[in-house]
C-alpha cells in the first residue's frame, strides 16, 4: 500500500468579509497547491468566519519550513487567527490520572492500535495506583504526590518534565486535581473529561447530584481547561438515558463508557487539527 502523501492543514478564523475564501485559495493555488479538503463556517451573530483547508505538499512550490512565514502577511491583512500544521506530525502527549483507569487504558489501547495520531510519552499521577498499566503499555510513569502544601512546587516539577519531553498536549484522564492558575501561564494546552453534560453539574460528584435531582439523561463532556473550573471551550459531548431504576452506581457505570468515548473523540479531533477555538467556543470541523 503506498504511503499517503503529506498534507498541510490551515485552521483559521477572522472577521467575516468579502473575498476571504478567494484570498486563501489564491495563496494555495499560486504556489501550486491542490486542496483536498475544505470546510468553513460563518458565525453571523459574532461576525466570524472560520475555515479548515487541507492541501497536498506534493508539487507545492514552497518548502514546508517556509510556509508559515510566507502565509503570515496574508493572515495579518485579514486580521486572522491562524495556525498551519502538517499531517505527518505526531504531537507528544502526557496523560494525567489519579486512580481511575478506564480512560487511561482506552487511550493507550487506541495509540497501540494506531487510532491516535500522536505519541503518548508520559503518564503522570498523584498516586501510584495506575503505574502497572503504564508499564504494561511501555509508557514512562511519573509519580508526583500532591497536597495543599506541595501543590505549587509539584506542578513546577511537572511542567519541567513536560518541557523536557516537548509535550504539546496534556490530557486529564480522570485526574482528580484542580490545576493552579500558575500552571496556565505556561501556555500548555490541556483537555479534560468531565463526568456530566456541562454546564449541568460542574465540579465534584455530578452523578450523585444527578441522582438526587432525578435526571433522565446523564452525559460526559470533553473540554479545554481554563482557570475557570469546568468552563473551558467544549470539544465533544455525549449522553445516555437513565431512569428511576438506576442507582448512583448504575449511573457511574454508564457514565464511564461515555467518558472513554467522548475523551477519545476529543483527543482525536484535536490531533487531527479539526478543532478551532474562538472566544469560549469551539468549531469542530468533523
Beta strands, then each sheet from edge to edge (+ up, - down):
strand 1: 7-15
strand 2: 34-43
strand 3: 48-56
strand 4: 80-86
strand 5: 91-97
strand 6: 118-125
strand 7: 140-143
strand 8: 169-172
strand 9: 189-194
strand 10: 217-224
strand 11: 234-241
strand 12: 275-278
strand 13: 281-284
sheet 1: 2+ 3- 1+ 4-
sheet 2: 7+ 6+ 5+ 8+ 9+ 10- 11+
sheet 3: 12+ 13-
end
